[in-house]
Amino acid sequence: MTFETATSVTHKLWDRSTMHHELDALVHDLSVRHNTAKSNIAVHASGPGTFTLSLNHGEANLETVNL
């Protein structure tokens, strides 16, 4: 399950063994789409196995993943 808006992506991870690969790919895709550095993408746990990635809008680097 993936839900996208103009500036964010929410993704449900079904297989924990692919978590890092999937999150890295999502960060890369969002940074390319918005022509910004990967460090400007914030990653937040938004539910069990669900992560929301969004533009950081130039704030401090908030790239975190909570398992």
C-alpha positions as CSV (number, residue, x, y, z in Angstrom):
1,M,0.0,0.0,0.0
2,T,1.4,3.4,-1.0
3,F,-0.4,6.8,-0.7
4,E,1.2,9.8,-2.4
5,T,0.6,13.5,-2.2
6,A,2.5,16.3,-3.9
7,T,5.1,16.4,-1.2
8,S,4.9,13.1,0.7
9,V,4.6,9.4,0.4
10,T,3.1,7.0,3.0
11,H,4.1,3.4,2.5
12,K,3.2,0.2,4.3
13,L,6.1,-2.3,4.6
14,W,4.9,-5.9,4.4
15,D,8.3,-7.6,4.6
16,R,10.6,-6.3,7.3
17,S,13.6,-7.9,5.6
18,T,13.3,-5.4,2.7
19,M,12.6,-2.3,4.9
20,H,15.9,-0.5,4.4
21,H,16.0,-1.2,0.7
22,E,12.4,0.0,0.3
23,L,12.9,3.2,2.4
24,D,16.1,4.0,0.6
25,A,14.3,3.7,-2.8
26,L,11.4,5.9,-1.6
27,V,13.8,8.6,-0.3
28,H,15.7,8.5,-3.6
29,D,12.5,8.7,-5.7
30,L,11.1,11.6,-3.6
31,S,14.4,13.5,-3.7
32,V,14.7,13.1,-7.5
33,R,11.0,14.1,-8.0
34,H,11.5,17.3,-6.1
35,N,15.2,17.9,-7.1
36,T,16.4,18.1,-3.5
37,A,19.1,16.4,-1.5
38,K,18.2,13.1,0.3
39,S,19.0,14.9,3.6
40,N,15.9,17.1,2.9
41,I,13.6,14.1,3.2
42,A,12.1,13.4,6.6
43,V,11.1,9.8,7.4
44,H,8.6,9.2,10.2
45,A,7.0,6.0,11.5
46,S,3.3,6.7,11.1
47,G,2.0,3.3,12.2
48,P,2.9,-0.3,12.6
49,G,5.2,-1.0,9.6
50,T,4.0,2.2,8.0
51,F,6.3,5.1,7.2
52,T,5.7,8.6,5.9
53,L,8.4,10.4,3.9
54,S,8.0,14.1,3.3
55,L,10.0,17.1,2.2
56,N,11.8,18.7,5.1
57,H,11.4,22.2,3.8
58,G,15.0,23.2,4.7
59,E,14.7,22.4,8.4
60,A,17.2,20.4,10.4
61,N,17.8,16.9,9.1
62,L,15.0,14.8,10.5
63,E,15.9,11.6,8.7
64,T,14.8,9.0,11.3
65,V,13.3,5.6,11.2
66,N,11.6,4.1,14.3
67,L,11.1,0.4,14.2
